[in-house]
Amino acid sequence: MDSKYQIIINELGPLRVKSGINLKNYFGQRFDQEVELFFMATTQTELIKVIALVRELDLDFLIIGTGTKIIFPSDFKGIIINNKTQNLKIFGVKGKVSVSGIGVEEAMVEADSGVLLSKLAMYANNQNLTGLEILETKNGTIGGSIMNDWGIESLEQVKILDKYNDIINKKINQVETEDIILSAIFKLKAKK
Ligand SMILES: Cc1cc2nc3c(=O)[nH]c(=O)nc-3n(C[C@H](O)[C@H](O)[C@H](O)COP(=O)(O)OP(=O)(O)OC[C@H]3O[C@@H](n4cnc5c(N)ncnc54)[C@H](O)[C@@H]3O)c2cc1C
């Protein structure tokens, strides 16, 4: 095995890095191909760690959300990183206090880039927030959508890992091809 692959396995753990697996088991028949290394990142910390490592080792990598917009290159050599980051949180709630209690008017939602669009829509709906209904029936992850230039009106900013491995916040129109999307922040209104 390539010594760089061995470093990845040592750093990320032999139980987490899979070698010689067929991608169709994860992304369906369209991806019927064996790959040398496969890693599923479940947190932002893991995603940052694996990207920083493969960049340092100068290994080819491909990040896959759900793979809906990827035509897999048949000659790919390197590591597949499946983005399964799942965190969703509410912050920055704005509202007014009245005799009937605190009325929420607006809130910010931060979603990891691996969150499914439909899951984000359901989360907002369950929190009584509006503005993401269009995502209810859409396939794919937040990260994949942003890299494919699908606009979401309420998207305020994204947190990215840039090509120097610095974590910075950007507006969507500032995102570059080398950026790795870590999370996205949405400004949503409360339902009336
Ligand atoms: C409002 C809205 C409407 C849409 N309407 C449609 C529609 O009508 N028809 C349609 O076909 N699609 C539509 N889409 C897009 C659809 O949801 C796609 O499936 C989605 O963009 C791709 O997500 P994915 O996780 O499958 O990406 P993938 O196919 O896994 O990845 C796509 C690309 O992004 C890269 N990538 C993935 N995650 C990251 C990350 N975290 N950081 C950096 N790069 C990354 C991959 O390497 C690849 O190059 C819409 C999306 C939105 C938001």
The ligand as an ORCA input file, in Angstrom:
! r2SCAN-3c Opt
* xyz 0 1
  C     -33.247     25.875     -3.984
  C     -32.690     24.698     -4.725
  C     -33.321     24.209     -5.847
  C     -32.780     23.126     -6.559
  N     -33.442     22.655     -7.648
  C     -32.911     21.628     -8.366
  C     -33.539     21.174     -9.546
  O     -34.595     21.686     -9.937
  N     -32.953     20.184    -10.251
  C     -31.789     19.596     -9.842
  O     -31.299     18.683    -10.507
  N     -31.160     20.019     -8.719
  C     -31.682     21.019     -7.979
  N     -31.050     21.469     -6.865
  C     -29.728     20.925     -6.524
  C     -29.881     19.574     -5.886
  O     -30.355     19.739     -4.601
  C     -28.530     18.842     -5.916
  O     -28.809     17.511     -5.704
  C     -27.453     19.301     -4.940
  O     -26.991     20.561     -5.346
  C     -26.225     18.416     -4.936
  O     -25.996     17.940     -3.642
  P     -25.139     16.622     -3.412
  O     -24.948     16.480     -1.958
  O     -25.712     15.433     -4.113
  O     -23.777     17.036     -4.114
  P     -22.707     16.062     -4.771
  O     -23.259     15.558     -6.084
  O     -22.276     15.035     -3.787
  O     -21.519     17.079     -5.029
  C     -21.639     18.087     -6.010
  C     -20.286     18.826     -6.126
  O     -20.042     19.570     -4.951
  C     -18.823     19.123     -4.318
  N     -19.076     19.134     -2.880
  C     -20.008     18.454     -2.187
  N     -19.997     18.792     -0.892
  C     -19.030     19.730     -0.758
  C     -18.521     20.489      0.352
  N     -19.007     20.367      1.592
  N     -17.525     21.372      0.115
  C     -16.998     21.521     -1.126
  N     -17.420     20.819     -2.201
  C     -18.435     19.955     -2.024
  C     -18.551     17.736     -4.886
  O     -17.185     17.394     -4.861
  C     -19.075     17.900     -6.306
  O     -18.136     18.553     -7.096
  C     -31.572     22.526     -6.117
  C     -30.938     22.997     -4.969
  C     -31.486     24.068     -4.272
  C     -30.789     24.545     -3.041
*
